[in-house]
Amino acid sequence: MRATQPVRLRANGVDYTGEAEPRTTLADFLRRQCGLTGTHVGCEHGVCGTCTLLVDGAAVRSCLLLAVQADGCEVTTIEGLADNSDRANPVLGPVQQAFADAMSFQCGFCTPGIVMSTVAWLDARPEGSDAPTDHEIREFLAGTLCRCTGYTSIVEGVRLAAARYSASEASAAAP
């Protein structure tokens, strides 16, 4: 008999309740019990960044966070960035769209983690800050691993997303 604990969390605006063994990772709980399979698991040691998602607005490695630790938390996965209200015509979130426009990925396995990391990084940048330099972007991306690209197209995607974030902040602040 395995001991389980109740886990209640809100993921992408939807409440989920399930049971998890104390050793179950948040990534496994989301994938198996919530059906949110957009979060990928790479190294299972928190090194590659593939499983990155947002918990209460902070970027976390979901392979290192236990599901029971996320009890009562607000979780945002890659699925939560797009507007899927019209299932026939989903609208990508701004960072997703920037990466698509820059053709930032090849196989796409690392895409959810890098996109979620980028969202957290851009959200944490001071309002009105200058556009990030390629060096700043590459330094930020050092916490993620993509085995298919040379990161040039990913840097372009982050740069485009940052420009769009700045533009949306400026339009939101206009009277």
C-alpha positions in Angstrom: 0.0 0.0 0.0 1.4 3.4 -1.0 0.7 6.5 1.0 -0.7 9.4 -1.0 -1.6 12.9 -0.1 -4.2 15.2 -1.6 -3.0 17.9 -4.0 -5.1 20.8 -5.0 -3.8 23.4 -7.3 -5.0 25.8 -10.0 -3.3 25.3 -13.3 -3.9 27.7 -16.2 -7.1 29.0 -14.5 -8.6 25.5 -13.9 -8.8 23.8 -10.4 -7.3 20.3 -10.2 -7.5 17.9 -7.3 -5.7 14.6 -7.1 -3.7 12.3 -5.0 0.1 12.0 -5.2 2.8 10.0 -3.5 5.1 12.4 -1.6 7.9 11.7 -4.1 5.7 12.5 -7.2 7.2 15.5 -9.0 5.0 18.4 -10.1 5.8 17.6 -13.7 4.5 14.0 -13.4 1.4 15.2 -11.5 0.6 17.7 -14.2 1.2 15.3 -17.0 -0.5 12.2 -15.5 -3.3 13.6 -13.4 -4.1 16.9 -15.0 -3.5 15.9 -18.6 -1.2 18.9 -19.1 1.4 17.2 -21.3 3.0 20.4 -22.6 5.6 20.4 -19.8 8.5 18.1 -20.9 11.0 16.4 -18.7 14.6 16.2 -19.9 17.3 15.5 -17.4 15.2 15.1 -14.2 17.9 16.9 -12.3 16.9 20.5 -12.8 19.9 21.2 -15.1 18.4 21.4 -18.6 15.4 23.7 -18.0 13.1 21.7 -20.2 10.5 21.3 -17.4 10.3 25.0 -16.4 6.9 26.4 -15.6 5.5 29.1 -13.4 4.4 28.5 -9.8 2.8 31.6 -8.2 4.5 33.6 -11.0 8.0 32.3 -10.4 9.9 30.1 -12.8 10.6 26.7 -11.3 12.0 23.4 -12.5 8.9 21.1 -12.2 11.1 18.0 -12.1 12.6 19.2 -8.8 9.4 20.5 -7.1 7.2 17.8 -5.6 3.5 17.9 -6.3 2.7 18.1 -2.6 4.8 21.3 -2.4 2.6 22.9 -5.0 -0.6 22.2 -3.1 -2.6 25.4 -3.0 -0.5 27.1 -5.7 -1.2 28.8 -9.0 0.6 27.0 -11.8 1.0 28.2 -15.4 2.2 25.8 -18.0 2.9 26.3 -21.7 -0.8 25.5 -22.4 -1.8 28.4 -20.3 0.0 31.0 -22.4 -2.3 30.6 -25.5 -5.9 31.7 -25.8 -7.7 28.5 -26.6 -11.2 29.8 -26.1 -11.8 29.2 -29.8 -10.4 25.7 -30.2 -10.5 25.9 -34.0 -8.4 29.1 -34.0 -6.2 29.2 -30.9 -4.1 32.4 -30.5 -0.6 32.0 -29.2 0.7 34.1 -26.4 3.1 36.9 -27.3 6.3 35.0 -26.4 5.1 31.9 -28.2 4.2 33.9 -31.3 7.6 35.7 -31.2 9.4 32.3 -31.1 7.2 31.0 -33.9 7.9 34.2 -36.0 11.6 33.9 -35.4 11.5 30.1 -36.2 13.4 29.6 -33.0 13.3 25.8 -32.7 13.9 22.6 -34.6 12.6 19.5 -32.7 10.7 21.5 -30.1 11.4 19.3 -27.1 12.9 22.2 -25.1 10.5 24.8 -26.4 8.0 24.8 -23.4 10.8 25.3 -20.9 12.6 28.0 -22.8 9.3 29.8 -23.5 8.2 29.7 -19.9 11.7 30.8 -18.7 11.5 33.7 -21.2 8.1 34.7 -19.9 9.4 34.8 -16.3 12.5 36.7 -17.3 10.7 39.3 -19.3 8.1 39.7 -16.5 11.0 40.3 -14.0 12.7 43.0 -16.1 12.1 46.5 -14.8 9.4 48.4 -16.6 10.8 50.7 -19.3 14.2 49.0 -19.3 16.3 49.0 -22.5 16.1 46.2 -24.9 18.2 43.3 -23.7 21.5 42.8 -25.4 22.4 39.6 -27.1 24.9 39.0 -24.3 22.2 39.4 -21.6 19.9 37.1 -23.5 22.6 34.4 -23.9 23.5 34.7 -20.2 19.8 34.2 -19.3 19.6 31.3 -21.7 22.6 29.6 -20.0 20.0 28.0 -17.7 18.4 26.1 -20.5 19.6 23.4 -22.9 18.7 23.0 -26.5 20.5 20.2 -28.4 19.3 21.1 -31.9 20.1 24.7 -32.5 23.1 27.0 -32.1 20.8 29.3 -30.1 21.0 32.1 -32.7 17.3 31.6 -33.6 16.4 31.3 -30.0 18.2 34.6 -29.2 16.3 36.2 -32.1 13.0 34.9 -30.6 13.8 36.3 -27.1 14.8 39.6 -28.7 11.5 39.8 -30.7 9.5 38.8 -27.6 11.3 41.5 -25.5 10.5 44.1 -28.2 6.9 43.1 -28.2 6.7 43.1 -24.4 8.1 46.7 -24.4 5.6 47.8 -27.1 2.7 46.3 -25.2 3.8 48.0 -22.0 4.0 51.3 -23.7 0.6 50.9 -25.3 -0.9 49.8 -22.0 0.5 52.9 -20.2 -0.8 55.3 -22.8 -3.9 57.2 -21.8 
